[in-house]
Amino acid sequence: MYGLMLGNLNNQDFEDNRITSLACYVKKVEELYSILENENRENKENMDNDGNDSEKIHLENDGKRELYFRGQDSIDYRNTCPSLFRNEKYYANESNMINDFIAKYPDLFKDCQNNVDRLALMQHHQLPTRLLDLTTNALIALYFAVEKDNCKDGVVYVFNNFCNEKFVDKALKKSFSFELDKSLVIPHSNSKVLRIKSSKRDSFSDQVEIETSLARMKKTDSDGLITEVLRFYKELNECDKEIWGKAYLSYLKALSKEIDYSSLSSNTGKLLHKYDNFNNAVPTIRLYHAIERDSGNFDHIINPVEMYLPKIVTPRIIDQRIKNQQGLFMLVPFIFDNKGVGTESLLTKTQRLINTLLYTRRDVHTGKDKAIAFRIPCCKKKKLRKELSNIGISKSFIYPDATSYAQDIANSYLN
């Protein structure tokens, strides 16, 4: 066990597991899943035993914790940010790049049903996007970590589908000059027992469509929407935190601007008036138009508190590569930040949000939460590539095209 500290990952402490063979890696991943199984079982038992205790906080009963893996061929990258966030000019011109690509190759997107499909295809063709590639298969992640002989140690990071509350609290304090409670932005179910909901969404999720449509809007329009979201956050008071979930459900049920607020409690009515101000702002209306342009009919309802944190998105299987790689994405949100402007890089702000979905476990010696990482020494990469190839995880499997098959054939005779 080695200590690992990665600077741009917000100086996050990692439990660093050194991997020297495929058998070593498989054993450690199996240990991880054994711990996960116990966590899920204990959570279910706690839910059954403490269902009437309003002070308890649990993972939602029907949402088991899942693990996702990301392999990188150099530990020196010191971040896990999508390509869009690694260059300020890319980030500033996100919508231009998306719309230019669609205009150039319209037939490529004829089978796409929503903006997640479109972004996934662009990611496939190496356009910088806000999607971060992950996989449910730990062996696939290991391949990416050892793919290149670049004299650098490789690394596999482990994520999950539930936000770490401590990391969310840390991100909020770094992001805002005003106080915003983590219980607002972490998805919870509306019940007496506070259940943290999974951050996993499918590609047809309304919330995912909202955020991917925002990515296609002009920079001035998306900046305007961010300003409106920040204004809404800032106006939320302590009482609003307690009632937002139920108030928003009331709004959803009404699906009309003709809501009779007089029938609601005074505090709920005031909160929904704040929401009306957000919902009727010009940037919000422009976003609704953008969503309807891309996806057809859409109820004019946005939950702004869900826009702060990243989401795990399961894509449609639109090509063989996604299928073979057992791929899915982390949808990295827009940066809502009114603090530290000019003092922190885009990478640092983005990584702080990504870190909220790192899988952690408690260090028995220090009592601190440590994220999980697997380090592969550069001198072991060739050995691990051969071991992976022996079980069918080769370049032609990861990238199923004729060129990859040709390279695999040539390499087989070299070896």
Secondary structure in CASP SS format (residue, H / E / C, confidence):
PFRMAT SS
TARGET T0000
AUTHOR 0000-0000-0000
METHOD secondary structure of the structure
MODEL  1
M C 1.00
Y E 1.00
G E 1.00
L E 1.00
M E 1.00
L E 1.00
G C 1.00
N C 1.00
L C 1.00
N C 1.00
N C 1.00
Q E 1.00
D E 1.00
F E 1.00
E E 1.00
D E 1.00
N E 1.00
R E 1.00
I C 1.00
T C 1.00
S C 1.00
L H 1.00
A H 1.00
C H 1.00
Y H 1.00
V H 1.00
K H 1.00
K H 1.00
V H 1.00
E H 1.00
E H 1.00
L H 1.00
Y H 1.00
S H 1.00
I H 1.00
L H 1.00
E H 1.00
N H 1.00
E H 1.00
N H 1.00
R H 1.00
E H 1.00
N H 1.00
K H 1.00
E H 1.00
N H 1.00
M H 1.00
D H 1.00
N H 1.00
D C 1.00
G C 1.00
N C 1.00
D C 1.00
S C 1.00
E C 1.00
K C 1.00
I E 1.00
H E 1.00
L E 1.00
E C 1.00
N C 1.00
D C 1.00
G C 1.00
K C 1.00
R C 1.00
E C 1.00
L E 1.00
Y E 1.00
F E 1.00
R E 1.00
G E 1.00
Q E 1.00
D C 1.00
S C 1.00
I H 1.00
D H 1.00
Y H 1.00
R C 1.00
N C 1.00
T C 1.00
C C 1.00
P C 1.00
S H 1.00
L H 1.00
F H 1.00
R H 1.00
N C 1.00
E H 1.00
K H 1.00
Y H 1.00
Y H 1.00
A H 1.00
N C 1.00
E H 1.00
S H 1.00
N H 1.00
M H 1.00
I H 1.00
N H 1.00
D H 1.00
F H 1.00
I H 1.00
A H 1.00
K H 1.00
Y C 1.00
P H 1.00
D H 1.00
L H 1.00
F H 1.00
K C 1.00
D C 1.00
C C 1.00
Q C 1.00
N C 1.00
N H 1.00
V H 1.00
D H 1.00
R H 1.00
L H 1.00
A H 1.00
L H 1.00
M H 1.00
Q H 1.00
H H 1.00
H C 1.00
Q C 1.00
L C 1.00
P C 1.00
T C 1.00
R C 1.00
L E 1.00
L E 1.00
D E 1.00
L E 1.00
T E 1.00
T C 1.00
N C 1.00
A H 1.00
L H 1.00
I H 1.00
A H 1.00
L H 1.00
Y H 1.00
F H 1.00
A H 1.00
V H 1.00
E C 1.00
K C 1.00
D C 1.00
N C 1.00
C C 1.00
K C 1.00
D C 1.00
G E 1.00
V E 1.00
V E 1.00
Y E 1.00
V E 1.00
F E 1.00
N E 1.00
N C 1.00
F C 1.00
C C 1.00
N C 1.00
E H 1.00
K H 1.00
F H 1.00
V H 1.00
D H 1.00
K H 1.00
A H 1.00
L H 1.00
K H 1.00
K H 1.00
S H 1.00
F C 1.00
S C 1.00
F C 1.00
E C 1.00
L C 1.00
D C 1.00
K H 1.00
S H 1.00
L H 1.00
V H 1.00
I C 1.00
P C 1.00
H E 1.00
S C 1.00
N C 1.00
S C 1.00
K C 1.00
V C 1.00
L E 1.00
R E 1.00
I E 1.00
K C 1.00
S C 1.00
S C 1.00
K E 1.00
R E 1.00
D E 1.00
S C 1.00
F C 1.00
S C 1.00
D H 1.00
Q H 1.00
V H 1.00
E H 1.00
I H 1.00
E H 1.00
T H 1.00
S H 1.00
L H 1.00
A H 1.00
R H 1.00
M C 1.00
K C 1.00
K H 1.00
T H 1.00
D H 1.00
S H 1.00
D H 1.00
G H 1.00
L H 1.00
I H 1.00
T H 1.00
E H 1.00
V H 1.00
L H 1.00
R H 1.00
F H 1.00
Y H 1.00
K H 1.00
E H 1.00
L C 1.00
N C 1.00
E H 1.00
C H 1.00
D H 1.00
K H 1.00
E H 1.00
I H 1.00
W H 1.00
G H 1.00
K H 1.00
A H 1.00
Y H 1.00
L H 1.00
S H 1.00
Y H 1.00
L H 1.00
K H 1.00
A H 1.00
L C 1.00
S C 1.00
K C 1.00
E C 1.00
I C 1.00
D C 1.00
Y H 1.00
S H 1.00
S H 1.00
L C 1.00
S C 1.00
S H 1.00
N H 1.00
T H 1.00
G H 1.00
K H 1.00
L H 1.00
L H 1.00
H H 1.00
K H 1.00
Y H 1.00
D H 1.00
N H 1.00
F H 1.00
N H 1.00
N C 1.00
A C 1.00
V H 1.00
P H 1.00
T H 1.00
I H 1.00
R H 1.00
L H 1.00
Y H 1.00
H H 1.00
A H 1.00
I H 1.00
E H 1.00
R H 1.00
D H 1.00
S H 1.00
G C 1.00
N C 1.00
F C 1.00
D C 1.00
H C 1.00
I C 1.00
I C 1.00
N C 1.00
P H 1.00
V H 1.00
E H 1.00
M H 1.00
Y C 1.00
L C 1.00
P C 1.00
K E 1.00
I E 1.00
V E 1.00
T E 1.00
P C 1.00
R C 1.00
I C 1.00
I C 1.00
D C 1.00
Q H 1.00
R H 1.00
I H 1.00
K H 1.00
N H 1.00
Q C 1.00
Q C 1.00
G E 1.00
L E 1.00
F E 1.00
M E 1.00
L E 1.00
V C 1.00
P C 1.00
F C 1.00
I C 1.00
F C 1.00
D C 1.00
N C 1.00
K C 1.00
G C 1.00
V C 1.00
G C 1.00
T C 1.00
E C 1.00
S C 1.00
L H 1.00
L H 1.00
T H 1.00
K H 1.00
T H 1.00
Q H 1.00
R H 1.00
L H 1.00
I H 1.00
N H 1.00
T H 1.00
L H 1.00
L E 1.00
Y C 1.00
T E 1.00
R E 1.00
R E 1.00
D C 1.00
V C 1.00
H C 1.00
T C 1.00
G C 1.00
K C 1.00
D E 1.00
K E 1.00
A E 1.00
I E 1.00
A E 1.00
F E 1.00
R E 1.00
I E 1.00
P C 1.00
C H 1.00
C H 1.00
K H 1.00
K H 1.00
K H 1.00
K H 1.00
L H 1.00
R H 1.00
K H 1.00
E H 1.00
L H 1.00
S H 1.00
N H 1.00
I C 1.00
G C 1.00
I C 1.00
S C 1.00
K H 1.00
S H 1.00
F H 1.00
I H 1.00
Y C 1.00
P C 1.00
D C 1.00
A H 1.00
T H 1.00
S H 1.00
Y H 1.00
A H 1.00
Q H 1.00
D H 1.00
I H 1.00
A H 1.00
N H 1.00
S H 1.00
Y H 1.00
L H 1.00
N C 1.00
END
